[in-house]
Amino acid sequence: MSRPWSGFITRYMTSMSAAFMLLAAPAAAVPPVGKLQAGCQRVDPAHTQIIFFLLHMEFTHYSGMFSGMILQV
């Protein structure tokens, strides 16, 4: 069975992986955990989003986004 979209998915995943690596590179500049201030760290709900994509059996595409969250680490 031929899957004409499989080439697109491969290119898409490759480009998304490359973009993620470029965006994650500044994380190497974060100070080690031992140098962070002790206590509760909070994220800014106005600037925090979690976006997800799901491909079910290469047929159905789902996506979603959570925003405005209040998180504590």
Secondary structure, 3 states (H helix, E strand, C coil): CCCCCHHHHHHHHHHHHHHHHHHHHHHHHCCCHHHCCCCCCECCHHHCEEEEEEEECCCEEEEEEEECCCCEC
